[in-house]
């Protein structure tokens, strides 16, 4: 019945437009009563995003099941992947919904509120994990926002390609950018980097060794900047 | 007249509650007609956030006036500071509104849509600046989201302190975190860090010198991780 309501709603949204479709139209096409509709969906918006509540609950449970053995930034990236899986379960439905949402301002507002709830779930988890840090809540909020933005950038690019490309690879790549920015290892570590052994080279710089010398009190960004310049990546 | 409408609206919102106050109540207290209200504000929500449109226009103009001499991440941080200035212009009004917004779900939804517009303005600017990069749109979206999250974390902590603390210093500190994560220098460089001179110390580590030795091919995050560990900041 739930699936039938979603199917009827989307058929009407695409035929007549979202605003022009009433809940009465949807239940008439699905052959059920109004009360059945509202048993599954609090409002007309909710039938457009039928799986977000379940996905939010899954994400919250996934994060609650974390232990100290889980690196926190990687953990929130893995939590964000649950959202992608929900979209990738049914590509054609996800692409239809994406096109609909772009056209209807009310649905975009609804989507913003859903995105905000995912972001809060990630930030709350990180705040817990960073509780001992001086800037714990700041770092938690910033990293959660970065994870959501990276995930959504990749998700939208997949939706714009009509769900054709490799959704998982696109999202993995986007999340690796966040993980590298916040100083933790990207998820698939291809080969372990050997622990570097100090060598007596300082001048002379042999091909495969870079030596950075810095005052102990120098701010971290300055040290990073020097390394970037030395490695020719800036 | 505009200020009188805002003052009347807030007096009623605080006395009766937001939902219980109509536009008719507001214009009656301000002693003007309904048409005057709607000349200034498209809806009741807009009277709660009377300055965001102006601030968005200022931010867009500020970013449009940027040149290639402006480091892009620093530039979006400076753009975000315009929002803070708007809040800091009138601390008691900003604190009142913060309390009101927390209580009224409709206002929180409105605020989310405003925040999203600021984030889009920052991301659009960064997308332009990063146009040549392979992951330009991804980086633009992630950095814009991080800047907004850092700004809002600091802004909220200032609002929760009833506008007592140093808003500017709090926001500067938050934005420095984003700038350091994305590899650029924080805006106010307190004292120039002297260019380190290579010394023959590798073992032995004198008090004020840290030496990091790394393979040239090692990923940047790994190098940063090593430095953090060495400096005892991780």
Interface residues (C-beta under 8 A of the other chain):
Chain A: X109 X112 X113 X116 X135 X137 X138 X139 X141 X142 X144 X145 X146 X148 X149 X150 X152 X153 X154 X157 X173 X174 X177 X178 X179 X180 X181 X182 X183 X184 X185 X186 X193 X194 X196 X197 X198 X199 X200 X202 X203 X207 X208 X209 X210 X211 X212 X213 X214 X215 X216 X217 X218 X219 X220 X221 X222 X223 X224 X225 X226 X227 X228 X231 X233 X234
Chain B: X109 X112 X113 X116 X135 X137 X138 X139 X141 X142 X144 X145 X146 X148 X149 X150 X152 X153 X154 X157 X173 X174 X177 X178 X179 X180 X181 X182 X183 X184 X185 X186 X193 X194 X196 X197 X198 X199 X200 X202 X203 X207 X208 X209 X210 X211 X212 X213 X214 X215 X216 X217 X218 X219 X220 X221 X222 X223 X224 X225 X226 X227 X228 X231 X233 X234
